[in-house]
Amino acid sequence: MIDRTDVEATITRVAVAAFTYYPERATEEPGYTLGEDVAWCIKPLVGLQGPARGVWRLRIAGLITDPAADRRAFIRDISSLARE
């Protein structure tokens, strides 16, 4: 289980990253990579290790780049990892 504050921090970071992302960002901002945003978003989830961490990284990348992604499902699923 992961601390609720870490889950909430991750949700907030994903929202910020998704809001500021646009497809041309890498060419307009030299040095920017989606991987950096994903790493920043998942950083609070230090208790999440192994293959599960990789799955969440891919899911977060999709949420950042796809404006039509189902963010409600993400919030529900990641919240289920939190301990009370």
C-alpha positions, 0 to 999 in steps of 0.5 A, a space after each residue: 500500500 502507498 500513502 494517500 498523500 503520495 497518491 494525491 501528489 501523483 494525481 496532481 502531477 499527472 494533471 499538471 503534466 497533461 495540462 502543459 503537454 502539447 505534441 510540439 513541445 519537444 521541438 519548441 523546448 529543447 531538452 524536454 522529454 515526455 520521459 522526464 514528465 513521467 518520471 516526475 509524475 511517478 516519483 511520489 510512488 516510491 513504494 511501487 516497484 517492479 513490473 507494476 511501476 512500469 505499467 503505471 509509467 506507461 499509463 501516465 504517459 498515455 494520460 499526458 499525451 492523450 487528451 481523450 484519455 479516461 482520467 476518472 479511471 486513472 484516479 479510481 485505480 491509483 486511489 485504490 493503491 492508497 492506504 487509509 
